[in-house]
Amino acid sequence: MPRYEIIIYWSQADEAFIAEVPELPGCAADGKTYKEALANVEVIIQEWIETAKELGRPIPAPRGRLAFA
C-alpha cells in the first residue's frame, strides 16, 4: 500500500479521533481511539484508490515526505 501522509486529531464536536489524508481529497475516517482511527483510514485509503481506478480518475503519488525504515 502506498504511504500517504495521515493527520490524526481529536474532534471534541464528534467525540472521536479523525484521520485525514490530505493528498486524497475527501479521504478521512474516524475512531473512538487513535489506533482505531488509523486502522479505519487505512481501509478507506484502499477503497479511495479502488474507486478512483474504477472511475478512471488519477491517483496522486505519495509526496514522500515521510521516511520509513
Sequence and secondary structure as in RCSB ss.txt:
>XXXX:A:sequence
MPRYEIIIYWSQADEAFIAEVPELPGCAADGKTYKEALANVEVIIQEWIETAKELGRPIPAPRGRLAFA
>XXXX:A:secstr
      EEEEETTTTEEEEE TTSTT EEEESSHHHHHHHHHHHHHHHHHHHHHHT         S   
